[in-house]
Amino acid sequence: MAGAGLIAIKRRIKSINNTKKITKAIGLVATSKLRKNRGSLALNNDYYNSFREIMNEVLVDNEIDTNNIYFKSNGSKKKLYITLTSDTGLCGGFNANVVSKTLEYLLKDKENSLLIIVGQKGRTYFKKFNIESVAEYVEVPDMPTIKEAKTILDKALTLYSKGEVGEVNVIYTEFISAVKQEVKLKKLLPIERESIGVSNENNKDDKNSIVEFEPEKEKILETISELYLKQTLLNLMLNSKTSEQSARMNAMDGATKNANDLLDKLNLQYNRIRQSTITQEISEIVGGAEAQR
């Protein structure tokens, strides 16, 4: 019986060792990707903040006409939610948290809510809840570019310009640090001055700064509004991808640690059974020798 128990434990130890190799390898890859994503996100944040400053300069004048489609509501009561999930798993509660947040908004007013899913895992989750989507985008690169952001935004803008939705929101995971990420909702359309950071009070303090615009502000605003939306969506996608890699790294580190803990317990159990078996065999040998005297 002891021999059978030892064989079973050895099989479990081998299986766990194989699993640990996989989790460790995935964790190392995630760590490498996280480093690259953090660098790209930091660069994009600088560029995005500069873009917001330009929008701020244009919009700081209250007299500017903001009656274009990007700023003025089209009157539709329907809301579009773009949810950013991952294409692959093994990233802890990353996708579950995004889906849970999305469902929270969708179920408040299901009849007036539309959904665009980004990521294979999101598509799988929402199918389980029998929630239909107007568009799905999968196989998004680990390092999203303006090309992917434009593809998704074009669909949202089409729905918005036709009046099929009156509001466009993005549900994503903001990267705060390697150990902290937070699921948030960002309103894309219509554009709100507050979301750009327009502050007339700050502008009043700087009377000596004179900015000339060519062409006029209204024409510039029409041109750069769509560019601003693309950059906003790209920034949110980079946040999401960076958070995904961080969540995967932490999940795999945790899985590897748990495997090590389990291996320690199994090795201890194996050695105890083996010691007990050896002790029993010695006792039987001694007992047999004594009986022959």
HUTA-V230396 format. One record per helix or strand. SS is the DSSP state (helix for helix, strand for strand). FROM is the first residue (numbers start at 1). LEN is the number of residues. If there is no record, write none. Layout:
BEGIN
ss:SS from:FROM len:LEN
ss:SS from:FROM len:LEN
END
This chain:
BEGIN
ss:helix from:2 len:58
ss:strand from:79 len:6
ss:helix from:94 len:13
ss:helix from:110 len:3
ss:strand from:113 len:6
ss:helix from:120 len:9
ss:strand from:135 len:3
ss:helix from:146 len:16
ss:strand from:167 len:11
ss:strand from:180 len:10
ss:helix from:193 len:4
ss:helix from:200 len:5
ss:helix from:217 len:76
END
